[in-house]
Amino acid sequence: MGKGSGYGKVILFGEHFVVHGVPGIVSATDAKTDAEVRKIPQGITIKDDRKGSKGYAEEKKLQQIESIERMLKIMGLPQTTAMSIWLGGDLPGFSGLGASAASSVAIARAIAEEFTLHFSDEQINQIAYEAEKAYAGNPSGIDNTAATFGGLLWFQKNMRGGSDIFEKILIKKPVEIIIASTGIVANTKAMVEGVAQRKKANPEKYNPLFKQAEELAFAGKKALLNFDLKKVGELMNENHRLLQEIEVSCKELDYLVDVARREGALGAKLTGGGGGGCMTALTPGMDLQEKVASTIEKEGFQVLRTKIGVQKL
Ligand code: MEV
């Protein structure tokens, strides 16, 4: 049997903009997806025991099959490769948390172990990027990079097709955040395509927003390095406004963002593809984290309590 894991992720700055070459900032979550792969005589079977994943896994079934076919191809294995795949771990199946990338990294690592293929982390990242195309159409690579390497990362897609640029951002100490799910399973591929179409159709509106997103990413990195959390929060709020302007937020996300800010979060924004999925809020200290998380839970939404900037990831 082969085993593997991949981290979940939360984008702090720059989702959607990163697809077009703007830098972004992402943190891996300590919650991760685990995979086990076993050779079997025929076919591919998938048993998905991921937490809260029922609706998510059903919606993403076809994309999941395509992602595995893509992986086999780039790994140099025949499409007829027969195996059973088990998925589990503590990463919830919320849209926006990088569940697809985490599962692709976990499965790629588990296949490599079961079929005695020796891949470096860079190669696993490439394989997961290929698999992500099934879920996101034209992904930036930010999700699979966080899922493979972990940590808090500065990321910029290489628009000329070479290796992407990424580096760890080291902060003074880990900071509590919350991630709340709207419960709506979002279609990342459709969201990414929608932004690309609107950007093309309306450059006068979109180009300045992309410029602002770039400035925000640099300001966000500076604020994180200075450990100026108040500033980080303000910039996250500003990032949410940009995401509203490019039409990827929705009323449920805006509502959760408002609740988090009202409860004292330093900043809150949607995270990931939007159109449902998740929001994240900066809630330093366990008391503030608990206050914001429990208020949102009382309203019937699921919440993940985690931290950004954990070094061991
Ligand atoms: C999805 O987690 C983030 C997006 O920017 C897509 C991508 O970067 O591949 C929406």
Residues whose N, C-alpha, C, O or C-beta is under 5 A from the ligand:
A	BS01	MEV	E15 H16 V18 V19 A136 N138 P139 S140 G141 I142 D143 G272 G273
